[in-house]
Amino acid sequence: MIFYFSGTGNSLYAAQKLHESGEGELIDMAGALNEKHFKYKVPEGEKVGIVFPVYFYGLPTIVDEFMDKLTIESDGSPFIYTVITCGGSIGHADKMIADKLKQKNLQLNSAFSIKMPSNYVIMYDTPDKEKQDLTLREAEKQIEKIVGFLEVNKKGNFVSNRSYFALLSPIAYKLYGTYRKTKKFYATDACTSCGLCEEICPSKTIHLSSGKPEWINEKCSHCSACINRCPTQAIQYGNATEKRGRYVNPNVKFS
């Protein structure tokens, strides 16, 4: 089985490709968290995958909360791997997942990283299409390599996207806790009241009031799904995103 979390499709695409290679069913961590489904039985011989994007060199809040509550039942010790997508460096996200598993007497057997186009338009502009296409082609090669490693249950840390900035991971991750506020989100007059933002918000923070989105919680995961997937680019974050592009993985299949 493959537990995944994704805002704009990068990690979902990786999870879907692993699923297509025979790596088990897909389980959306955000959906499971909202439905309070935390106990899973792993059949003998089946691997467990954990696929997610890195946020501020660490775990998205949804991944952090889900992993704290996750219970895996198995007759033996399942082979567990993680695939972490990132726009630059994964920081210490692999170590954080390993620590979460260790608390449950489980072991992370393999760790991988995949560089994907950045989607965090709250802080950065999106790469141009040429750069996106190049990054996605390289990501495809990396996914194929990961599939090959998993076919033979190859153990080890194969993370390739870790820069010297990883040393700052603890500091950066603390900033995530204070930075992921919602008060600067708003919708412009371009909003058509389609309700997509409310539907796709993984933390159930968005609620439509008089046809317009309102962010009803003080904080969210800052997954950027609402900003990037709005069909009219009506959702903004302060004055930071008005002139920036939007990004959704072009190869992903949203359910």
Sequence and secondary structure as in RCSB ss.txt:
>XXXX:A:sequence
MIFYFSGTGNSLYAAQKLHESGEGELIDMAGALNEKHFKYKVPEGEKVGIVFPVYFYGLPTIVDEFMDKLTIESD
GSPFIYTVITCGGSIGHADKMIADKLKQKNLQLNSAFSIKMPSNYVIMYDTPDKEKQDLTLREAEKQIEKIVGFL
EVNKKGNFVSNRSYFALLSPIAYKLYGTYRKTKKFYATDACTSCGLCEEICPSKTIHLSSGKPEWINEKCSHCSA
CINRCPTQAIQYGNATEKRGRYVNPNVKFS
>XXXX:A:secstr
 EEE  SSSHHHHHHHHHHHTT   EEEHHHHHHHT  EEEE TT  EEEEEE BTTB  HHHHHHHHH EEEES
S   EEEEEEESS  TTHHHHHHHHHHTTT    EEEEEE     TTTS    HHHHHHHHHHHHHHHHHHHHHH
HTT  EE      GGGGGHHHHHHHHHHH B TTEEE TT     HHHHH TT  EEEETTEEEE SSB     H
HHHH TT  EEETTTSTTS     TT    
